[in-house]
């Protein structure tokens, strides 16, 4: 089996809200049971919050809502403004 390398698909962004800087890393979820990996369309997001610490959750695009939403394991710190920002980062991962 070949080595799976999807590091070029992982990216990190910063978000400043109310004078606090948050860091989020985005990791595409992949199926690794093949020689070539296949992404599922869902992202594992690891969010470093300056006062609440480290949170991780899955971000998934929902066609009915026509936006990125968090799966049921969402931390309470993800408010609508931050959720919108997270979705925008996935839509434009090449933007800085």
TORPA-470370 format. One record per residue (C-alpha): x negated, y, z; residue in one letter. Coordinates in pm, whole numbers, plus 50000, padded with zeros to 5 digits. Example, Ala and Ser with C-alpha at 12.3 -4.5 7.8 and 13.67 -1.06 7.14 Angstrom:
BEGIN
487704955050780A
486334989450714S
This chain:
BEGIN
500005000050000X
498665034449910X
498255062450161X
501135087150175X
500025123350172X
502655150250175X
500655176350365X
501045201050078X
504805200250140X
504465210250509X
504525247450580X
504535271350877X
506345304550914X
506635330851186X
509795348651294X
509895379951510X
513085386551704X
513545412051980X
509785416852006X
509085379552044X
507205359351785X
508395324151708X
506535298451500X
508265271651295X
506685243351102X
508745225850836X
508105189050758X
510055171850480X
511555138950592X
510305110950370X
510985074450302X
507635056750328X
508565021050237X
507395025749878X
504045032149712X
505235067249631X
507085086149902X
510545100049842X
511905129950028X
515405128250176X
516145165550149X
516165169350526X
513445187950718X
512055181951062X
511545216551211X
509225221551507X
509925255251665X
507575271251916X
509525296852118X
507515321052337X
509715316552645X
511665284252590X
508805262752464X
508725236452192X
511915224752022X
512265200151735X
515335193051526X
516445183251175X
517645208750923X
519915195450651X
521745212250361X
525515208050382X
527305211850051X
530695219950206X
529265248650413X
526875257950129X
524085264450378X
521395247750585X
522685234750918X
521155216651210X
521985180551288X
523685172151617X
520425172551814X
520155210551784X
518625230052068X
520695258352209X
518075284352120X
518885282451748X
521285311351699X
522975320451372X
520375346651277X
517535322051332X
519405294151152X
519895316650850X
516185325350855X
515225288350877X
517405280150577X
515885308650378X
512385295350449X
513305261350305X
514855277449998X
511705297649929X
508825277250077X
506215293349851X
506975328349980X
504835340950265X
